[in-house]
Amino acid sequence: MKHTPQELLNSFIENRNRTDVDTLNTKMTPRVIAFDEQKQSVKLGFPIREWQLNPLNNIHGGIIATAADSTMGCLPYIFSEGHDGPTIQMSLNYVAPAAAGDELIVEAAVDHLGHRISQTHCTVYSRDTGRVVATAHASFLVSGKSAD
């Protein structure tokens, strides 16, 4: 059964907000802010919580990386008809800190969507300050495993 990109995005977000599974991805609780099927882009929000802070009381870099990876990774999934695949390369540049109570806003877009490899990029912002927190680009393997 073929699903629309919007249906696949909804499924992706639903799976990332499951309460019956205790993983890092489900603890991140993303929400959709914007989705543009024509531009193959998405904007997700990730609340920053106390448990995600480093000793300097800023969000831990690994949490920023997870938000970027999850946002970029949903794009090949939704635009490859639910074919899920792993991250095979990611480069991330940290720019500025963000604190608890803020929200990471991650804007991502597809650069290339092939039959085997997808390439994406994103910018991570602070909702409260509007400052760029990080930038990233990544490659994903587009596997043959479908969401059905």
Secondary structure, 3 states (H helix, E strand, C coil): CCCCHHHHHHHHHHHHCCCCCCCHHHHCCCEEEEEECCCCEEEEEEECCHHHECCCCCECHHHHHHHHHHHHHHHHHHHCCCCCCCEEEEEEEECCCCCCCCEEEEEEEEEEECCCEEEEEEEEEECCCCCEEEEEEEEEECCCCCCC
